[in-house]
């Protein structure tokens, strides 16, 4: 009789916990499904080896697949914007008055620590998700899906106990170390936004007439190179409005890295490309099978490597953020 009672209580607790877990997820799903628009702000920390990058994040959403995400590097105040509207997806660099435009399933084609719809999709797609309650809220552990960074495997999403909206998202690698921490300071679901807010013209600016030509004060060299690949040489090209250096690497997996500093154009320049928006460590750019475009701190970068994998392209790009090394 005692054994039966213990077994009954154990089953009751298991069933009860399961129902509670599902209720938490259902409440979050209802919140995301019902919301017509939201404005999310927070701070994101990305770890890359020994380096850490801090970003201020500002997200605006309107039901119907309209997004505007501003990411500002707190160290150098470099801002980039990801914009999605009826015309497609844009990656905009306001300081350069330039943008790339492409067609993409972003933001739900990859995990996104600051997009509610992407978080919900990851939770629903993971049949082994788990929910626990602590002093900070309900913590949902689910698989993370970063197609271009397989090392990011799990995420812990903390929901507020009062409104079931995220307060914090922590993304960990296969060894359990934290790689991304997104601290959400506010989610406003009451402010209304119209479709016009998401027009490209509302996210661009014209540089001052007094802007002077930028220079390549410091050429940066990748600290990561694929095995069997070495530095071969460089060429500096200067004209009235810009300076460009072309770094050449040869060997088993040869590639070219172009760094360019230029003054912002007086009229906005939009370049249509075939690729996908990707964020990897400190790099936010456009990735194709053989190339990567990105900008950082007033400079534009273009990496081309026919023999490189997408992950190698991203590893090389993210390694250029550190202090220049010997060639």
C-alpha positions in Angstrom: 0.0 0.0 0.0 2.8 2.4 0.9 4.6 1.6 -2.3 1.5 2.3 -4.3 1.0 5.6 -2.5 4.5 6.7 -3.2 4.2 5.7 -6.9 0.8 7.6 -7.1 2.3 10.8 -5.6 5.3 10.6 -7.9 3.1 10.2 -11.0 0.9 13.1 -9.8 3.9 15.4 -9.4 5.2 14.5 -12.8 1.9 15.1 -14.5 1.4 18.3 -12.5 4.9 19.6 -13.4 4.3 18.8 -17.1 1.0 20.7 -17.2 2.6 23.7 -15.5 5.5 23.7 -17.9 3.2 23.6 -20.9 1.1 26.3 -19.4 4.1 28.6 -19.1 4.9 28.0 -22.8 1.2 28.5 -23.8 1.1 31.8 -22.0 4.2 33.0 -23.8 2.8 31.8 -27.1 -0.4 33.7 -26.5 1.5 36.9 -25.7 3.5 36.7 -28.9 0.4 35.7 -31.0 -1.8 38.4 -29.6 0.6 41.3 -29.8 0.2 43.6 -32.8 3.3 45.6 -32.2 6.1 45.9 -29.7 9.2 48.0 -28.9 12.0 46.1 -27.1 15.1 47.6 -25.7 18.1 46.0 -23.9 21.8 45.3 -23.8 23.6 42.4 -25.4 27.0 41.0 -24.6 28.7 38.7 -27.1 31.8 36.8 -26.1 34.4 35.8 -28.7 37.4 34.0 -27.2 38.9 36.5 -24.8 37.0 39.5 -26.3 33.6 40.8 -25.2 31.4 43.1 -27.3 28.6 45.2 -25.8 25.6 46.4 -27.8 22.6 48.5 -27.1 19.6 46.9 -28.8 16.4 48.5 -30.0 13.7 46.5 -31.7 10.5 47.7 -33.2 7.9 45.2 -34.6 4.6 45.5 -36.4 2.4 42.5 -37.1 2.7 41.6 -40.7 6.5 40.9 -40.7 7.8 44.4 -40.2 11.0 44.8 -38.2 13.5 47.5 -37.4 16.5 46.5 -35.2 19.2 49.0 -34.2 22.5 47.6 -32.9 24.9 50.1 -31.5 28.4 49.0 -30.4 28.9 50.7 -27.1 32.7 50.9 -27.5 32.8 52.9 -30.7 29.2 54.0 -31.1 29.0 52.3 -34.5 25.3 51.7 -35.4 23.8 49.2 -37.9 20.2 48.7 -38.6 18.4 45.6 -39.8 15.1 46.6 -41.5 12.4 44.4 -42.9 9.4 45.7 -44.9 7.4 44.8 -48.0 10.4 45.4 -50.2 12.7 43.0 -48.5 15.5 43.0 -45.8 18.1 45.8 -45.5 21.3 46.0 -43.5 21.9 49.7 -43.1 25.0 51.6 -42.0 23.7 55.2 -41.2 27.2 56.7 -40.8 28.2 55.6 -44.3 24.7 56.3 -45.8 24.7 52.9 -47.4 22.6 49.7 -47.3 22.4 46.2 -48.7 19.1 44.9 -49.8 18.1 41.2 -50.2 15.3 38.8 -49.9 15.4 36.6 -46.8 13.3 34.7 -44.3 15.0 36.7 -41.5 14.4 36.8 -38.6 12.9 33.3 -38.2 15.5 31.4 -40.3 17.9 31.5 -37.3 17.8 31.9 -33.6 17.6 35.6 -32.5 18.0 36.5 -28.9 16.1 39.8 -29.3 13.2 38.8 -31.5 10.1 37.3 -29.7 8.8 35.4 -32.7 12.2 33.7 -33.2 12.4 32.7 -29.5 8.9 31.2 -29.7 9.7 29.2 -32.8 12.8 27.7 -31.2 10.8 26.7 -28.1 8.0 25.1 -30.1 10.4 23.2 -32.4 12.3 21.6 -29.4 10.4 18.5 -28.2 12.9 18.2 -25.3 12.5 21.7 -24.0 12.4 22.1 -20.3 10.9 24.7 -17.9 12.0 25.5 -14.4 11.0 28.2 -11.9 13.4 30.2 -9.9 13.4 33.6 -8.1 14.0 35.4 -11.4 11.1 33.9 -13.3 10.3 30.9 -15.5 13.5 29.6 -17.3 12.9 27.8 -20.5 15.8 25.8 -21.9 15.6 25.0 -25.6 17.9 24.2 -28.5 19.4 27.1 -30.4 19.6 27.2 -34.1 22.5 29.2 -35.6 23.1 27.8 -39.1 26.5 29.6 -39.4 27.7 28.9 -35.9 27.1 25.3 -34.9 29.0 25.9 -31.7 25.9 27.7 -30.2 23.7 24.9 -29.1 21.3 25.9 -26.3 19.5 28.9 -24.9 17.9 29.8 -21.6 15.0 32.1 -21.9 13.8 33.7 -18.7 10.2 34.9 -18.7 8.7 37.3 -16.2 6.3 35.7 -13.8 3.8 38.5 -14.2 3.4 39.0 -17.9 5.3 35.9 -19.4 7.5 38.1 -21.5 11.3 37.6 -21.8 13.6 39.3 -19.4 16.8 37.6 -20.3 18.2 35.3 -22.9 21.5 33.4 -22.5 23.0 31.4 -25.4 25.6 28.8 -24.6 28.0 26.7 -26.6 28.4 22.9 -26.6 30.7 23.1 -23.5 28.1 25.1 -21.5 29.9 28.4 -21.7 27.9 31.6 -22.2 28.5 33.2 -25.6 25.5 35.6 -25.8 23.7 37.4 -23.0 20.7 39.5 -23.9 19.3 41.5 -21.0 15.9 42.9 -21.9 15.2 46.2 -20.1 11.7 46.9 -21.5 9.1 45.5 -23.8 6.3 48.0 -24.7 3.3 46.5 -26.4 1.1 49.6 -26.2 2.8 52.1 -28.5 1.3 51.8 -32.0 3.4 51.8 -35.2 2.3 52.3 -38.8 3.8 50.7 -41.9 5.4 54.0 -42.9 7.6 53.8 -39.9 9.4 50.9 -41.6 10.2 52.7 -44.8 13.9 52.8 -45.7 13.8 56.6 -45.9 13.1 56.7 -42.1 16.3 54.8 -41.3 18.8 56.7 -43.3 20.6 60.0 -42.8 22.7 62.4 -44.9 26.3 63.0 -43.7 27.2 66.6 -42.9 28.5 68.7 -45.8 31.7 69.2 -43.7 32.5 65.5 -43.6 36.1 64.9 -44.6 37.6 62.0 -46.4 38.2 59.1 -44.1 41.6 57.4 -44.0 42.8 53.9 -43.2 44.6 54.9 -40.0 45.2 51.3 -39.0 45.1 48.4 -41.4 43.9 45.3 -39.5 45.0 41.8 -40.2 43.1 38.6 -39.4 44.4 36.8 -36.4 42.7 33.6 -37.6 43.9 31.9 -40.7 42.9 28.5 -42.1 45.7 25.9 -41.9 48.1 26.2 -44.9 47.1 29.8 -45.7 49.6 32.7 -45.3 49.8 36.4 -45.9 51.1 37.3 -49.4 51.0 41.0 -49.8 48.9 44.2 -49.9 48.1 47.1 -52.2 47.0 50.6 -51.1 44.7 52.5 -53.5 43.9 56.1 -52.7 41.6 58.5 -54.5 39.8 61.8 -53.7 37.0 60.2 -51.6 38.4 57.0 -50.2 41.4 54.8 -49.3 41.4 51.1 -49.9 43.8 48.4 -49.0 43.7 44.9 -50.6 45.2 42.2 -48.5 46.1 38.9 -50.3 46.5 35.5 -48.6 47.7 32.5 -50.5 48.0 28.8 -49.9 45.5 25.9 -49.3 42.6 28.3 -48.8 43.4 31.6 -50.5 41.4 34.7 -50.0 41.3 38.5 -50.4 40.4 41.0 -47.7 39.5 44.5 -48.8 39.3 47.3 -46.2 38.0 50.7 -47.3 37.6 54.0 -45.6 35.5 56.7 -47.3 33.4 59.7 -46.6 29.7 59.1 -46.5 27.8 59.6 -49.7 25.5 62.7 -49.9 22.8 60.4 -51.4 21.9 57.1 -49.9 23.4 54.1 -51.8 21.5 50.7 -51.8 23.1 47.6 -53.2 21.0 44.6 -54.1 22.7 41.3 -53.2 22.0 37.6 -53.0 22.9 36.5 -49.5 21.7 36.4 -45.9 22.1 38.6 -42.9 24.3 37.1 -40.3 25.6 38.2 -36.9 28.7 36.4 -35.7 30.6 37.8 -32.7 31.2 41.5 -33.6 30.3 41.0 -37.3 27.0 42.0 -38.7 26.9 41.6 -42.4 25.8 39.9 -45.6 27.0 36.4 -46.2 27.1 34.4 -49.4 28.7 31.0 -50.2 32.0 32.7 -51.0 32.0 36.2 -49.6 31.2 38.4 -46.6 30.4 42.2 -46.5 30.3 44.1 -43.3 31.3 47.5 -41.8 32.8 48.5 -38.4 33.8 51.8 -36.9 33.7 53.8 -40.1 35.3 51.2 -42.4 33.8 48.8 -44.9 35.1 45.2 -45.3 34.8 42.8 -48.2 36.1 39.2 -47.8 36.3 36.9 -50.8 37.4 33.2 -50.6 36.2 30.6 -53.1 37.7 27.8 -51.0 36.5 29.0 -47.6 33.4 27.6 -45.8 30.9 30.1 -44.5 32.1 29.5 -40.9 35.7 30.2 -42.0 34.6 33.4 -43.6 33.0 34.5 -40.4 36.0 33.4 -38.2 38.4 35.4 -40.3 36.1 38.4 -40.3 35.5 38.4 -36.5 39.3 38.0 -35.9 40.0 41.3 -37.6 38.5 43.2 -34.7 41.5 42.7 -32.4 44.8 44.7 -32.4 46.7 44.2 -35.7 49.2 41.4 -35.6 52.3 40.7 -37.5 51.7 39.7 -41.1 
